[in-house]
Amino acid sequence: MAKEQIQVLNALDTAKTQWYHFTAIIVSGMGFFTDAYDLFCISLVTKLLGRIYYHVDGAAHPGSLPANVSAAVNGVAFVGTLSGQLFFGWLGDKMGRKKVYGMTLMLMVLASIASGLSFASDAKTVMTTLCFFRFWLGFGIGGDYPLSATIMSEYSNKKTRGAFIAAVFAMQGFGILAG
């Protein structure tokens, strides 16, 4: 069994660059793109949330989120990210990285949609709902971080591994730019 595993690893390490390498870069890279977009665009969105939900008619300045609400909306996803990294890193080792990676992507999609649909008649309910879904979004993002990098390193050969992993991580910059 160990000899077969070593043969498979040697085959991956010496494989020529093929289409599946680029597919892996795109899939893993889109995870990083989405991570960066979701984590860093919220600072722009909080300005809009303040103007919509904390606007006072007749005020000289547009509304803004109170400091504690802004901190909660911005920070809760990072708490989820840390938790998700620990949980999904462990789960990926137990169940298999590809299977768990699919779970993290589905969680990210569902939590992103739910975050966008966080609305109600009063500001407190909106912010509470948004924080709840942003935590779960961060949890999924946390799973994406270790799994994307690991999957990419597993599918790349020795010669191009560093460049392929750099290409995946570079997608974060494009995600921030898009945000």
C-alpha positions in Angstrom: 0.0 0.0 0.0 2.8 2.5 0.9 4.6 1.7 -2.3 1.5 2.4 -4.4 1.1 5.8 -2.6 4.7 6.7 -3.3 4.2 5.9 -6.9 1.2 8.1 -7.1 3.0 11.0 -5.4 6.0 10.5 -7.8 3.7 10.6 -10.8 2.1 13.9 -9.6 5.6 15.4 -8.9 6.9 14.6 -12.3 3.7 15.2 -14.3 3.8 17.8 -17.1 1.6 20.8 -16.8 -1.8 19.9 -18.1 -5.3 21.4 -18.4 -6.3 20.0 -15.0 -3.6 22.1 -13.3 -5.1 25.2 -14.7 -8.6 24.0 -13.7 -7.3 23.5 -10.1 -5.8 27.0 -10.1 -9.1 28.5 -11.3 -11.3 26.6 -8.8 -9.0 27.2 -5.9 -8.3 30.8 -7.0 -12.0 31.6 -7.2 -12.3 30.5 -3.6 -9.6 32.9 -2.6 -11.2 35.6 -4.8 -14.5 35.1 -3.0 -12.8 35.1 0.4 -11.1 38.4 -0.1 -14.2 40.0 -1.7 -16.5 38.9 1.2 -14.1 39.8 4.0 -13.0 43.1 2.7 -16.0 44.7 0.9 -18.0 44.9 4.1 -16.1 48.0 5.2 -17.6 49.7 2.1 -21.1 48.2 2.8 -21.1 49.4 6.4 -21.2 53.1 5.1 -24.4 52.2 3.2 -25.9 50.4 6.1 -25.4 53.4 8.3 -27.1 55.7 5.8 -30.0 53.3 5.3 -30.7 52.1 8.9 -29.3 54.9 11.1 -30.4 57.9 9.1 -32.1 60.7 11.1 -34.4 62.9 9.0 -33.2 66.5 9.0 -29.7 65.7 10.2 -26.8 67.6 8.7 -24.8 64.4 8.1 -25.8 61.1 6.7 -26.3 58.3 9.1 -23.5 56.0 10.2 -23.3 52.8 12.1 -22.5 53.1 15.8 -19.0 52.0 16.6 -20.0 48.8 18.4 -22.3 47.8 15.6 -19.7 48.5 12.9 -17.1 46.5 14.9 -19.5 43.6 15.2 -20.4 43.6 11.5 -16.7 43.8 10.5 -15.3 41.5 13.1 -17.7 38.6 13.3 -16.6 37.1 10.0 -13.0 37.1 11.2 -14.1 35.1 14.3 -15.9 32.7 12.0 -12.8 32.5 9.8 -10.5 31.4 12.6 -13.1 28.9 13.8 -13.6 27.6 10.3 -9.8 27.2 9.7 -9.5 25.0 12.7 -12.6 23.0 12.2 -12.4 22.4 8.4 -8.6 21.8 8.5 -9.3 19.0 11.0 -12.3 17.7 9.1 -10.5 17.8 5.8 -7.9 15.4 7.2 -10.6 13.1 8.5 -13.1 13.0 5.6 -10.9 14.0 2.6 -10.0 17.5 1.4 -12.0 17.5 -1.8 -15.3 16.5 -0.1 -14.9 19.0 2.7 -13.8 21.7 0.2 -17.2 21.3 -1.6 -18.9 21.7 1.8 -17.1 24.9 2.5 -17.9 26.3 -0.9 -21.6 25.5 -0.4 -21.6 27.1 3.0 -20.0 30.2 1.6 -22.6 30.5 -1.2 -25.5 30.0 1.2 -24.2 32.4 3.8 -23.4 35.0 1.2 -26.9 34.9 -0.2 -28.4 35.0 3.3 -26.2 37.9 4.2 -27.5 39.8 1.2 -31.1 39.0 2.2 -30.7 40.3 5.8 -33.4 42.9 6.1 -36.2 43.8 8.5 -38.1 46.8 9.7 -35.7 47.8 12.4 -31.9 48.3 12.4 -31.2 46.0 15.3 -32.8 43.0 13.7 -31.0 43.7 10.4 -27.6 44.0 12.0 -28.2 40.9 14.2 -29.2 38.8 11.2 -26.3 40.1 9.2 -23.8 39.3 11.9 -25.2 35.8 12.2 -24.9 35.1 8.5 -21.5 36.8 8.3 -20.2 34.5 11.0 -21.2 31.5 9.0 -19.8 33.1 5.9 -16.5 33.5 7.7 -16.7 29.9 8.9 -16.9 28.7 5.3 -14.1 31.1 4.3 -12.0 29.7 7.1 -12.3 26.3 5.6 -11.5 27.5 2.2 -8.1 28.9 3.2 -6.3 25.8 4.3 -8.1 23.5 1.8 -7.5 25.6 -1.3 -3.8 25.9 -0.7 -3.5 22.2 0.2 -5.5 21.0 -2.8 -3.4 23.1 -5.2 -0.2 21.9 -3.7 -1.3 18.3 -4.0 -2.2 18.7 -7.7 0.8 20.5 -8.8 4.2 19.1 -9.8 7.5 19.9 -8.1 8.6 22.3 -10.8 5.6 24.5 -10.9 4.2 24.1 -7.3 5.3 27.5 -6.1 4.0 29.4 -9.1 0.7 27.6 -9.0 0.2 28.3 -5.3 1.2 32.0 -5.9 -1.4 32.2 -8.7 -4.1 30.9 -6.3 -3.1 33.4 -3.6 -2.9 36.2 -6.1 -6.6 35.9 -6.6 -7.1 37.6 -3.2 -5.8 40.8 -4.6 -8.4 40.6 -7.5 -11.1 39.9 -4.9 -10.1 43.0 -2.9 -10.0 45.1 -6.1 -13.5 43.8 -7.1 -14.8 44.8 -3.7 
